[in-house]
Amino acid sequence: METTTKPNGSTNNTPDKIPATAHPLAQDPTDIASNIKYHAQYTPHFSPIKFEPEQAYYAAAESVRDRLIQQWNETYLHYHKVDPKQTYYLSMEFLQGRALTNAIGNLDIQDAYSAALNKLGHELEEITEQEKDMALGNGGLGRLASCFLDSMATLNLPAWGYGLRYRYGLFKQSISKTGQEEMAEDWLEKFSPWEVVRHDVVFPVRFFGRVEVLPTGSRKWVDGEVLQALAYDIPIPGYKTKNTNSLRLWEAKASAHDFNLFQFNDGQYTAAAELHARAQQICAVLYPGDATEEGKLLRLKQQFFLCSASLQDIIARFKERKEGTKGREWSEFPTKVAVQLNDTHPTLAIPELMRLLMDEEGLGWDEAWDVTSRTIAYTNHTVLPEALEKWSQVVMSKLLPRHMEIIEEIDKRFITMIKSTRPDLESKIPDMRILDHNPNKPVVRMANLCVVSGHTVNGVAQLHSDILKAELFADYVSIWPNKFQNKTNGITPRRWLRFCSPELSQIITKWLKTDKWVTNLDLLVGLRQFADNPELQAEWDSAKMANKQRLAQYILKVTGETIDPNTLFDIQVKRIHEYKRQLLNILGAVYRYKKLKEMSPEERKATTPRTIMIGGKAFATYTNAKRIVKLVNDVGAVVNTDPEVNEYLKVVFVPNYNVSVAEVLIPGSELSQHISTAGMEASGTSNMKFALNGCLIIGTLDGANVEIREEVGEENFFLFGATADQVPNLRKDRENGLFKADPRYEEAKEFIRSNAFESYDYNPLLDSLEGNSGYGRGDYFLVGHDFPTYIDIQEKVDEAYKDRKRWIKMSILSTAGSGKFSSDRTISQYAKEIWKIEACPVP
């Protein structure tokens, strides 16, 4: 094959000499290159002349997809033949990240694809950068669901994800002088090469209408508006296994029949396509603003649309097998189907399954209830009252009249059961029942509906599950002590170490003398015996430095800010929320800046230089969160341009945080902040990703931090702040005027108020920290209480970082202690203890 010499002197194969031939299952780089070229030529999406990085990405993705489709079909047929019990994971969010690197990594064909693209004149790194993240989620909830899908496939478990196909995602974040700005995500602006539309998988979903009582006494939901749910499937390959599962996303559509041609020709264009417009709204945006009645209605529509389409699909699959195995009864449904509700968003699956079984399949209440309550399980993700969904009974009755009847009946039967079996709990009924009949605002409490109806309820970290059992759901625990479990969250080691930090992965494999840790993360504990080894420490340090340099280049590219890889990289990335306390972080940075300004040049030289990076999206209508984003940027604008200080401190806001950004930030970080008010973060999962990558954590005893500290060793975790059991009393003390502020805390706030950073009025934000009580006041999240211990522990961080040997040893021990936090472990526990499903490997 001819080669050409590039301007830099390196040689490359001539792309023109590679034939455009289909090789869907190619392993050899030359055949893969032919298959990529075949897709560019024969499944084109662009003009024929071009083969630039973007075109190369789409063609390469379609080439990988060939292989995935083969495995996908084999998996589907195998499950069909064996007919195992399957899990269906319902979630409003899946934060998938890029698919190309993950797919070629899991299929173990990175080197072959890298060589194939070289033959075509491209670099794999440049091609993967062309892919836009699928905008199907926002934070930890969605990323957890995606890690779970990866583990399900890797463990050969028969399982599906079900979600919605959001065209514009949550939003794309940009930063201007005024702070955060939101724009629609554009991941589907061209198309996604990873989805396969299933034109034969379409289900009707009804809204509004009325309930008709038939002569037999049975009830039927009729009239209203009916939309179509169309399935789009995304393949989920396991790591080095043939099993390839599906993430099925629903798109809302109206049919040609619903287009009023008469009105259109009469010039009534909007009216003619009214149903089409309403269909488009359903999957337009993740979490549409719900300050208006229309917004609330749309969110409820989205939730029902997901539940109804998914359950109709699950039932259709059961019936198809039922006909193939004569005599299968509905009572066997829970032996073939496990439905997991990821938080309260898919709660409507409960009344919808009841409706489908009773009204469509003709079951009686008792039989339908038995099937439903043995099928559905619920994961709770929060103890924050505002996040425990409560829907207006008026809105529910209007949008879903039949479901409201079913919920009323579940509520009535629950109350009867309490009165007859637990008279001691009668006084608790108003709090425990599903319907809150508060005359000012009657609501349906979705979490209560889940707890009453599901066979299992789980929390997502030991502390969180303990709080659920002792506080939030304590009365239910006394009725059903065995219903409640803990399933500490986990993360996939494939995406979050093996693929995002190849240098560190190679070092781990070399010292453990095996790469089996990628699917058995407990093996990382073997690094402990080498933690003091100078050779490992030197290799570890250089791998971390390579990741820091990569991160510095990324920061320069997206913010224009130059950061020094020799400084301590200190990162906090997560949704912006007052309970996650980015405000505590930036107040600490302000205090550090003020102290640096007061020092002599000689004193500054003795400090530990630090680069503080903060990233995350603030919800569009969450004013204080948006003020925090602006404050971080305003502080950065002053600090980073101050010639006296910017050698020793920089503050950078990283825009548009998502999975791909995390894959650069996390490997390059050395200190990570997980500083939520104790008892408020259910688990957290980014804490696990940082710890796995040898990053030390500064944090409170909250969520999974508690377990991470136990695993990595207390001496390798920078702990501060109040504990969860102290928080209620500290809030009471504050209300009673007993809080005494640390002078350093007052100093930091006053410095912001002095307009040191911007003439913008930060008083409304800082006022949330003032006063003893009242809405939006009284420092509910205890920033003031925890500030002094936070500053003290930061000084210990500075000291520890100066001792390089000690720091690297701590970093190695952090990775070595992260084995427990694999989502493979979490999913194995769900499979065994909640879903009762078993591996079904494709032969």
C-alpha positions in Angstrom: 0.0 0.0 0.0 1.4 3.4 -0.9 2.3 5.8 1.8 2.6 9.6 1.8 4.9 11.7 3.9 3.1 14.3 6.1 4.6 17.8 6.5 6.0 16.8 9.9 7.9 13.9 8.3 5.8 11.1 9.6 4.3 8.6 7.1 0.7 7.6 6.6 -1.1 5.2 4.4 -2.9 6.7 1.4 -6.7 6.7 2.2 -7.4 6.5 -1.6 -5.9 3.0 -1.8 -8.3 1.6 0.8 -11.3 0.0 -0.9 -14.8 0.9 0.3 -16.0 -2.6 1.1 -18.4 -3.8 3.8 -16.8 -5.8 6.6 -19.4 -5.5 9.4 -17.5 -7.8 11.8 -14.0 -6.8 10.9 -11.2 -7.2 13.5 -8.2 -6.4 11.3 -7.3 -2.6 11.0 -7.2 -2.8 7.1 -10.7 -4.4 7.0 -12.0 -1.9 9.6 -10.7 0.9 7.5 -12.5 -0.5 4.5 -15.7 -0.8 6.5 -15.5 2.8 7.7 -14.9 3.9 4.1 -17.9 1.8 3.0 -20.1 3.6 5.5 -18.8 7.0 4.3 -19.6 6.1 0.7 -22.7 3.9 0.9 -24.6 5.1 4.0 -23.8 8.7 3.5 -25.0 11.7 5.5 -22.7 14.3 3.9 -21.6 15.4 0.4 -19.4 12.7 -1.2 -16.2 14.7 -1.5 -15.7 15.3 2.3 -13.9 13.0 4.7 -13.0 15.4 7.5 -13.0 14.5 11.2 -16.8 15.0 11.5 -17.5 12.7 8.6 -14.9 10.2 9.8 -16.6 10.1 13.2 -20.0 9.3 11.8 -18.6 6.6 9.5 -16.5 5.1 12.3 -19.5 5.1 14.7 -21.6 3.3 12.1 -18.8 0.7 11.6 -18.7 0.0 15.3 -22.5 -0.1 15.3 -22.3 -3.0 12.8 -20.5 -5.1 15.3 -22.9 -4.0 18.1 -26.0 -4.9 16.1 -24.7 -8.4 15.5 -24.1 -8.9 19.3 -27.4 -7.1 20.0 -29.4 -9.5 17.8 -27.7 -12.5 19.3 -28.4 -11.2 22.8 -32.1 -10.5 22.0 -32.5 -14.0 20.5 -30.8 -15.7 23.4 -33.0 -14.0 26.0 -36.0 -14.9 23.9 -35.0 -18.5 23.8 -34.0 -18.9 27.4 -36.9 -16.7 28.7 -35.2 -15.6 31.9 -36.7 -13.1 34.4 -35.6 -9.6 33.2 -35.2 -6.3 34.9 -36.7 -3.0 33.5 -35.0 0.1 34.9 -37.2 3.1 34.5 -35.5 6.5 34.8 -36.3 10.1 33.7 -32.5 10.5 33.2 -29.7 8.6 31.6 -26.4 10.6 31.4 -24.6 8.4 28.9 -21.6 10.4 27.8 -19.9 9.6 24.6 -20.5 6.2 23.1 -17.6 5.7 20.7 -14.7 5.4 23.2 -16.8 3.3 25.5 -18.0 0.9 22.7 -14.5 0.3 21.3 -13.2 -0.1 24.8 -15.8 -2.6 25.9 -15.5 -4.5 22.6 -11.7 -4.4 23.1 -10.9 -3.0 19.7 -9.4 0.4 20.5 -6.0 -0.4 19.0 -7.6 -1.8 15.8 -9.8 1.3 15.4 -6.9 3.6 16.1 -4.8 1.9 13.4 -7.7 1.8 11.0 -8.3 5.6 11.3 -4.6 6.2 10.9 -4.8 4.4 7.5 -7.6 6.9 6.6 -5.5 9.9 7.7 -7.1 10.5 11.1 -6.3 10.2 14.7 -8.7 8.4 17.0 -8.4 11.1 19.7 -9.5 13.8 17.3 -12.4 11.6 15.9 -13.8 10.8 19.4 -13.8 14.6 20.1 -16.4 15.1 17.4 -19.1 13.2 19.3 -21.6 15.2 21.3 -22.7 13.9 24.7 -26.3 12.5 24.6 -28.3 15.1 26.5 -30.5 12.7 28.4 -29.7 13.6 32.0 -28.5 16.2 34.4 -26.6 14.9 37.4 -25.9 11.9 39.6 -29.3 10.3 39.2 -28.8 10.0 35.4 -25.2 9.1 35.5 -25.9 6.3 38.1 -28.5 4.9 35.7 -25.9 4.8 32.9 -23.2 3.2 35.2 -25.9 0.6 36.1 -26.6 -0.2 32.4 -22.9 -0.7 31.8 -22.6 -3.1 34.8 -25.8 -5.0 33.8 -24.4 -5.8 30.4 -20.9 -6.6 31.8 -22.4 -9.0 34.3 -24.5 -10.6 31.5 -27.8 -9.7 33.3 -31.0 -9.6 31.2 -32.0 -6.0 31.7 -33.3 -3.0 29.9 -33.2 0.7 30.5 -36.3 2.8 29.7 -36.1 6.6 29.3 -37.2 9.5 27.1 -35.5 10.8 24.0 -35.0 14.5 25.0 -34.3 16.6 21.9 -32.8 19.6 23.7 -31.7 18.0 27.0 -31.6 20.2 30.2 -29.5 23.0 28.6 -26.1 23.8 27.4 -24.4 26.3 29.8 -22.3 29.3 28.7 -20.8 32.0 31.0 -21.0 35.7 30.2 -20.5 38.9 32.3 -24.0 38.4 33.7 -23.4 34.8 34.8 -24.9 31.6 33.5 -26.8 31.5 30.3 -28.8 28.5 29.0 -29.1 27.3 25.4 -30.8 24.3 24.0 -28.5 21.2 23.7 -27.8 20.3 20.0 -26.9 16.6 20.2 -29.6 15.7 17.7 -29.1 18.7 15.5 -27.7 16.3 12.9 -28.4 12.8 14.2 -27.1 10.2 16.6 -25.4 7.2 14.9 -26.1 5.1 18.0 -29.9 5.0 17.9 -31.9 2.5 16.0 -35.5 3.5 15.5 -38.0 0.6 15.9 -40.9 1.5 13.7 -42.7 -1.7 14.7 -42.6 -0.7 18.4 -45.3 1.9 18.9 -47.8 2.3 21.7 -50.8 4.7 22.2 -50.6 6.9 25.3 -53.7 8.8 26.4 -54.1 12.0 28.4 -57.2 13.7 29.8 -60.6 12.1 28.8 -63.0 10.4 31.2 -63.7 7.1 32.9 -66.6 5.1 31.4 -68.4 2.5 33.5 -69.3 -0.5 31.4 -72.5 -2.6 32.0 -70.3 -5.4 33.5 -69.2 -2.9 36.2 -65.7 -2.7 34.8 -64.2 0.7 34.0 -62.5 2.0 30.9 -60.6 5.2 30.3 -61.8 6.9 27.0 -61.7 10.1 25.0 -59.1 12.8 25.6 -56.0 13.0 23.4 -53.9 10.0 22.3 -50.3 10.3 21.2 -48.0 7.6 19.9 -44.8 6.4 21.7 -42.2 5.4 19.2 -39.1 3.3 20.4 -35.5 4.3 19.8 -32.9 1.7 21.0 -29.3 2.4 22.0 -27.0 -0.6 22.3 -25.3 -1.1 25.7 -22.3 -3.4 25.2 -20.8 -5.2 28.2 -17.0 -5.2 28.8 -15.4 -8.1 26.9 -18.6 -10.1 26.8 -21.1 -10.8 23.9 -24.1 -9.5 25.9 -25.3 -6.2 24.5 -28.4 -4.8 26.2 -30.7 -2.0 25.2 -31.5 1.5 26.5 -35.0 2.1 25.0 -36.0 5.7 24.6 -39.5 6.9 23.8 -40.3 9.7 21.3 -43.8 11.2 21.3 -45.5 11.5 18.0 -48.9 12.3 16.5 -50.0 10.5 13.3 -50.8 11.7 9.8 -54.4 11.0 10.7 -54.2 13.7 13.4 -53.1 16.4 10.9 -56.2 18.4 9.9 -55.8 19.0 6.2 -59.0 21.0 5.9 -57.9 23.5 8.6 -54.4 23.7 7.0 -55.8 24.6 3.6 -58.0 27.1 5.3 -54.9 28.9 6.5 -55.3 27.7 10.1 -51.8 26.3 10.2 -51.3 26.2 13.9 -54.7 24.6 14.6 -54.2 22.0 11.9 -51.1 20.6 13.6 -52.0 21.2 17.2 -51.6 17.6 18.4 -48.2 17.3 16.6 -47.0 20.4 18.4 -48.2 19.0 21.8 -46.4 15.7 21.0 -43.2 17.6 20.3 -43.4 19.3 23.7 -43.3 16.0 25.6 -39.7 15.0 24.6 -38.4 18.5 24.0 -36.7 19.3 27.3 -35.6 17.5 30.5 -37.3 19.0 33.6 -39.2 21.8 31.9 -39.7 24.8 34.3 -42.6 24.0 36.6 -43.3 27.5 38.0 -46.5 27.7 35.8 -49.5 25.3 35.7 -48.6 24.4 32.1 -45.1 23.5 33.2 -46.4 21.2 36.0 -48.8 19.6 33.6 -46.0 19.0 31.0 -43.8 17.3 33.7 -46.6 15.0 34.7 -47.3 14.2 31.1 -43.6 13.3 30.6 -43.6 11.0 33.6 -46.8 9.2 32.5 -45.6 8.9 28.9 -42.4 7.1 30.1 -44.4 4.8 32.4 -47.2 3.9 30.1 -45.1 3.2 27.0 -42.6 1.2 29.0 -45.3 -1.0 30.7 -47.2 -1.6 27.5 -43.9 -2.8 26.0 -43.1 -5.0 29.0 -46.6 -6.5 28.9 -46.5 -7.1 25.2 -43.2 -9.0 25.6 -44.7 -11.1 28.4 -47.8 -11.9 26.4 -45.8 -12.9 23.3 -43.9 -15.4 25.5 -47.2 -16.3 27.2 -48.6 -17.4 23.9 -45.5 -19.4 23.2 -45.7 -21.2 26.6 -49.3 -22.3 26.8 -51.1 -21.8 30.0 -48.8 -19.2 31.6 -50.8 -17.2 34.1 -50.7 -13.5 35.0 -49.7 -14.5 38.5 -46.3 -15.6 36.9 -45.7 -12.0 35.7 -43.5 -11.1 38.7 -41.4 -14.3 38.1 -40.5 -12.9 34.6 -40.5 -9.1 35.2 -38.8 -6.8 37.7 -39.5 -3.1 37.4 -37.2 -0.7 39.3 -38.3 2.9 39.8 -35.2 5.2 39.8 -36.6 7.9 42.3 -40.2 9.0 42.3 -40.4 10.3 38.7 -41.7 6.9 37.4 -44.2 6.4 40.3 -47.1 6.4 37.9 -46.0 3.0 36.8 -47.9 1.7 39.8 -51.4 2.9 38.9 -50.7 2.3 35.2 -49.7 -1.3 35.7 -52.9 -1.7 37.8 -55.0 -0.1 35.0 -53.5 -2.2 32.3 -54.0 -5.4 34.2 -57.6 -4.6 35.3 -59.0 -2.6 32.4 -57.2 -4.1 29.5 -56.4 -7.7 30.7 -59.5 -8.2 32.8 -57.9 -9.1 36.2 -59.7 -8.3 39.4 -58.3 -5.8 41.9 -56.7 -8.4 44.3 -55.0 -10.2 41.5 -53.8 -7.0 39.8 -52.5 -5.7 43.2 -50.7 -8.9 43.9 -48.9 -8.8 40.5 -48.1 -5.1 40.8 -46.8 -5.2 44.4 -44.5 -8.2 43.6 -43.2 -6.6 40.4 -42.3 -3.0 41.4 -39.4 -1.8 43.6 -38.4 1.8 44.4 -35.0 3.5 44.9 -35.2 6.6 47.0 -32.5 9.2 46.2 -33.2 12.1 48.5 -34.4 13.2 51.9 -34.8 16.8 50.7 -38.5 17.7 51.2 -38.8 19.7 47.9 -37.4 16.7 46.0 -40.0 14.2 47.3 -42.6 14.8 44.6 -46.1 15.8 45.5 -48.6 16.3 42.6 -51.8 18.3 42.8 -54.8 16.1 43.0 -56.7 18.5 40.8 -54.0 18.2 38.0 -53.8 14.4 38.4 -57.6 14.0 38.2 -57.7 16.2 35.1 -54.8 14.6 33.2 -55.2 11.0 34.4 -58.7 10.5 35.7 -58.5 6.6 35.8 -55.2 6.7 37.7 -56.6 9.1 40.2 -59.4 6.6 41.0 -56.8 3.8 41.4 -54.6 5.9 43.7 -57.7 6.7 45.8 -58.5 3.0 46.1 -54.9 2.1 47.1 -55.0 4.9 49.7 -58.4 3.7 51.0 -57.2 0.1 51.3 -54.0 1.1 53.1 -55.9 3.1 55.7 -58.3 0.2 56.3 -55.3 -2.1 56.7 -53.7 0.2 59.3 -56.9 0.6 61.3 -57.5 -3.2 61.4 -53.9 -4.4 62.0 -52.1 -1.5 63.6 -54.5 0.7 65.6 -51.4 2.1 67.4 -50.6 3.9 64.2 -54.0 5.5 63.7 -52.7 8.9 64.8 -50.0 8.7 62.1 -52.4 8.0 59.2 -52.5 11.7 58.0 -48.7 11.6 57.4 -48.5 8.0 56.1 -51.4 8.0 53.7 -50.9 8.6 50.0 -53.4 11.5 49.6 -52.8 14.6 51.5 -56.3 16.3 51.7 -54.9 19.7 52.9 -57.9 22.0 51.8 -55.5 24.7 50.5 -53.5 22.3 48.4 -54.6 18.6 48.2 -51.7 16.5 46.8 -50.7 13.0 45.9 -47.5 12.0 47.8 -45.5 10.0 45.3 -42.9 8.6 47.7 -45.7 7.3 50.0 -47.3 5.6 47.0 -44.0 3.9 46.2 -43.5 2.7 49.7 -47.0 1.4 50.1 -47.1 -0.4 46.7 -43.5 -1.7 46.1 -42.0 -4.9 47.5 -38.7 -3.3 48.2 -37.5 0.3 49.0 -33.8 1.0 49.0 -31.5 3.9 49.9 -28.2 4.5 48.1 -25.6 4.7 50.9 -25.5 3.3 54.4 -26.0 6.7 56.1 -28.9 7.6 53.7 -30.6 4.2 54.2 -30.3 4.6 58.0 -31.9 8.0 57.8 -34.7 6.7 55.7 -35.4 3.9 58.2 -35.0 6.1 61.3 -36.7 9.2 60.1 -38.4 9.6 56.7 -40.1 6.2 56.5 -39.9 5.1 60.2 -43.6 4.3 60.6 -43.6 2.2 57.5 -40.6 0.2 58.8 -42.7 -0.8 61.8 -45.3 -2.4 59.5 -42.8 -3.8 56.9 -39.4 -4.2 58.6 -38.1 -6.4 55.7 -39.1 -4.0 52.9 -36.2 -1.6 53.4 -32.6 -2.2 52.1 -29.4 -0.4 51.5 -27.7 -0.5 48.1 -24.6 1.7 48.2 -24.1 3.3 44.8 -21.2 2.5 42.6 -19.5 3.6 39.4 -18.3 1.7 36.3 -14.5 1.2 36.5 -14.5 1.0 32.7 -15.5 4.6 31.9 -14.2 6.1 35.1 -10.7 4.7 35.2 -9.8 2.2 32.4 -10.8 4.5 29.5 -10.4 8.0 31.0 -7.0 7.5 32.6 -5.1 5.0 30.4 -1.7 5.9 31.9 -2.8 5.2 35.5 -4.6 2.0 34.3 -1.4 0.7 32.7 0.5 1.3 35.9 -2.2 -0.5 38.0 -2.2 -3.5 35.6 1.6 -3.6 35.7 1.9 -3.7 39.5 -1.1 -6.0 40.1 0.3 -8.2 37.2 -3.3 -8.5 35.9 -6.0 -6.4 34.2 -8.8 -8.4 35.9 -9.3 -5.4 38.2 -11.4 -3.8 35.4 -14.2 -6.3 36.2 -13.2 -7.2 39.8 -12.4 -3.9 41.4 -11.7 -5.4 44.8 -8.3 -6.5 43.4 -7.1 -2.8 43.7 -6.5 -3.5 47.4 -3.3 -5.3 46.1 -1.8 -1.8 45.5 -1.5 -1.2 49.3 1.6 -3.4 49.6 3.4 -1.2 47.1 2.2 2.2 48.4 5.7 3.1 49.8 7.6 1.7 46.8 9.6 4.7 45.3 9.4 3.2 41.8 5.5 3.0 41.9 5.4 6.4 43.4 7.5 7.9 40.6 5.3 6.2 37.9 2.1 7.2 39.7 3.3 10.9 40.0 4.1 11.0 36.3 0.8 9.5 35.3 -1.0 12.1 37.5 1.1 14.9 35.9 0.2 13.7 32.4 -3.5 14.0 33.3 -3.0 17.4 34.9 -1.3 18.7 31.8 -4.2 17.4 29.7 -6.6 19.2 32.0 -4.6 22.4 31.8 -4.8 22.3 28.0 -8.6 21.8 28.2 -9.0 24.7 30.6 -7.0 27.0 28.3 -9.2 25.9 25.4 -12.6 26.4 27.0 -11.9 29.4 29.3 -8.7 31.1 27.9 -7.2 30.8 31.4 -3.6 29.4 31.8 -3.2 27.2 34.8 0.0 25.7 36.2 0.1 21.9 36.5 2.6 22.3 39.3 -0.1 23.8 41.6 -2.5 21.7 43.7 -5.5 21.0 41.5 -8.6 21.4 43.7 -11.9 20.5 42.0 -15.6 20.7 42.9 -17.9 19.6 40.1 -21.6 18.8 40.6 -25.1 20.4 40.2 -25.1 23.8 41.8 -27.2 23.6 44.9 -27.1 25.3 48.3 -27.0 22.0 50.1 -23.9 21.0 48.0 -22.3 24.2 49.4 -20.3 25.6 46.5 -20.8 28.8 48.5 -18.6 27.4 51.3 -15.9 26.6 48.7 -15.9 30.1 47.2 -16.0 31.8 50.6 -13.0 29.7 51.5 -11.3 30.8 48.3 -12.1 34.5 49.0 -10.6 34.1 52.5 -7.5 32.5 51.0 -7.2 35.4 48.5 -7.5 38.0 51.2 -4.8 36.3 53.4 -2.5 36.1 50.4 -3.0 39.8 49.7 -2.0 40.6 53.3 1.3 38.6 53.1 4.7 39.8 52.1 6.2 38.3 48.8 8.4 36.1 51.0 5.5 34.8 53.0 3.6 34.0 49.8 6.5 31.9 48.5 6.0 29.6 51.5 2.4 28.8 50.7 1.0 25.9 48.7 0.0 27.2 45.3 -3.5 26.1 44.4 -5.9 26.1 41.4 -9.5 25.9 42.5 -11.9 24.7 39.8 -15.7 24.7 40.2 -18.2 23.5 37.6 -21.8 22.5 37.4 -25.2 23.7 36.1 -27.6 25.8 38.1 -31.2 25.1 37.3 -32.6 27.9 35.1 -35.1 29.1 37.7 -32.9 28.6 40.9 -31.8 32.2 41.6 -29.4 31.6 44.4 -27.6 28.8 42.6 -27.2 31.2 39.6 -25.8 33.9 41.9 -23.2 31.4 43.2 -22.1 30.7 39.6 -21.7 34.4 39.0 -19.8 34.9 42.3 -17.3 32.1 41.3 -16.7 33.8 38.0 -16.4 37.3 39.5 -13.9 36.1 42.1 -11.9 34.3 39.4 -11.8 37.5 37.2 -10.1 39.4 40.0 -7.9 36.7 41.5 -6.6 35.4 38.1 -5.5 38.9 37.0 -3.9 40.0 40.2 -0.1 39.8 39.6 0.8 39.7 43.3 -1.3 36.6 43.9 -2.1 34.7 40.6 1.1 32.6 40.9 -0.3 31.2 44.2 -4.0 31.1 43.6 -6.3 30.8 40.6 -10.1 30.3 40.6 -11.7 28.9 37.5 -15.3 28.1 36.6 -15.4 25.2 34.2 -18.4 25.8 31.8 -21.0 23.2 30.6 -20.0 20.4 33.0 -21.0 17.0 31.5 -19.7 13.4 31.3 -17.0 14.2 28.7 -15.8 17.2 30.8 -15.7 15.0 33.9 -13.5 12.4 32.0 -10.8 15.1 31.7 -11.3 16.8 35.1 -11.5 13.8 37.4 -8.2 12.1 36.3 -6.4 15.4 36.5 -7.6 16.3 40.0 -5.6 15.9 43.3 -8.1 17.3 45.8 -11.8 17.1 45.4 -14.5 18.8 47.5 -17.6 16.9 48.7 -18.8 19.3 51.3 -22.6 19.0 51.5 -24.3 19.6 54.8 -24.2 16.2 56.6 -27.4 14.2 56.1 -28.4 15.9 52.9 -26.5 14.1 50.1 -28.1 10.7 49.7 -24.8 9.2 48.3 -22.9 11.2 45.8 -21.1 9.2 43.1 -18.5 11.7 41.8 -16.8 11.3 45.2 -16.2 7.6 44.2 -14.9 8.6 40.7 -12.3 11.0 42.3 -11.2 8.5 44.9 -10.8 5.8 42.3 -8.5 8.1 40.3 -6.2 8.7 43.3 -7.7 12.1 44.2 -7.9 12.9 47.9 -11.3 14.0 49.3 -12.0 16.9 51.6 -15.5 16.3 52.9 -18.2 16.0 55.5 -19.5 12.8 57.0 -22.3 12.7 54.4 -23.6 10.2 51.9 -21.0 7.7 50.6 -18.2 9.9 52.0 -18.7 7.9 55.2 -18.0 4.6 53.5 -15.2 6.0 51.3 -13.4 7.2 54.4 -13.8 3.8 56.0 -12.4 2.1 52.9 -9.4 4.4 52.0 -8.5 5.0 55.7 -9.3 8.0 57.9 -5.7 9.3 57.6 -6.2 9.6 53.8 -9.4 11.7 54.0 -9.7 15.4 55.0 -12.7 15.5 57.3 -14.5 18.6 58.7 -17.9 19.8 59.7 -21.0 18.9 61.7 -22.3 15.3 61.6 -25.8 14.4 60.5 -27.1 13.8 64.0 -25.8 17.2 65.2 -27.5 19.2 62.4 -31.1 19.4 63.8 -29.8 20.8 67.1 -27.5 23.2 65.4 -30.5 24.6 63.4 -32.4 24.9 66.7 -29.5 26.8 68.3 -29.4 29.1 65.3 -33.2 29.8 65.6 -32.6 30.6 69.3 -29.9 33.1 68.5 -27.1 31.0 70.0 -24.8 30.9 66.9 -21.5 32.7 67.3 -19.8 33.4 64.0 -16.1 32.8 63.5 -14.3 36.1 62.7 -12.7 34.6 59.6 -16.2 33.8 58.3 -17.3 37.4 58.9 -14.1 38.6 57.2 -14.8 36.6 54.0 -18.4 37.8 53.7 -17.4 41.4 54.4 -14.8 41.3 51.7 -17.4 40.2 49.1 -19.8 43.0 50.4 -17.0 45.6 49.9 -17.3 45.1 46.1 -13.8 43.7 46.0 -14.9 41.4 43.1 -17.7 43.2 41.2 -20.2 46.0 41.8 -23.0 43.3 41.5 -25.2 43.2 44.6 -24.4 40.0 46.4 -26.4 40.9 49.4 -29.4 38.7 48.5 -27.1 35.7 48.3 -25.2 36.5 51.5 -28.5 37.3 53.3 -29.3 33.6 53.1 -26.5 33.2 55.6 -27.8 35.9 57.9 -30.5 36.1 60.5 -31.7 33.3 62.7 -34.9 32.2 60.9 -37.3 33.0 58.1 -37.7 31.9 54.5 -34.3 31.9 52.7 -32.5 33.1 55.8 -30.9 31.6 58.9 -28.1 29.7 57.1 -30.2 26.5 56.8 -27.2 24.6 55.3 -24.8 25.5 58.1 -22.1 27.2 56.0 -21.3 29.5 59.0 -21.1 26.6 61.5 -18.7 24.5 59.3 -16.6 27.4 58.0 -13.9 27.4 60.8 -13.3 23.6 60.6 -13.2 23.9 56.8 -10.5 26.5 56.9 -8.5 24.5 59.5 -8.6 21.3 57.4 -7.6 23.3 54.3 -4.4 24.3 56.1 -3.8 20.6 56.8 -4.2 19.9 53.0 -1.6 22.6 52.2 0.8 21.0 54.7 0.2 17.5 53.4 0.7 18.6 49.7 4.2 19.9 50.5 5.3 16.4 51.5 5.3 14.9 48.0 6.1 11.3 49.1 3.3 11.4 51.6 0.8 12.9 49.2 1.5 10.3 46.5 1.3 7.5 49.0 -2.1 8.8 50.1 -3.2 9.0 46.5 -2.2 5.3 45.9 -4.1 4.3 49.0 -7.2 6.2 47.8 -7.3 4.1 44.6 -6.4 0.9 46.5 -9.4 1.5 48.8 -12.0 2.1 46.1 -12.8 -1.5 45.2 -16.1 -1.4 47.0 -17.5 1.4 44.9 -17.8 -0.5 41.6 -21.3 -0.5 40.1 -20.7 -4.2 39.4 -20.9 -4.8 43.1 -24.1 -2.6 43.5 -25.8 -4.3 40.5 -24.9 -7.8 41.7 -26.7 -6.9 45.0 -29.8 -5.5 43.3 -29.9 -8.7 41.1 -29.7 -11.1 44.0 -31.5 -9.2 46.7 -34.2 -7.2 45.0 -34.8 -8.4 41.4 -34.0 -12.1 41.8 -32.5 -12.3 38.3 -29.5 -14.3 37.1 -26.8 -13.9 34.5 -27.8 -15.1 31.1 -24.5 -15.0 29.1 -24.7 -15.3 25.3 -22.8 -18.5 24.3 
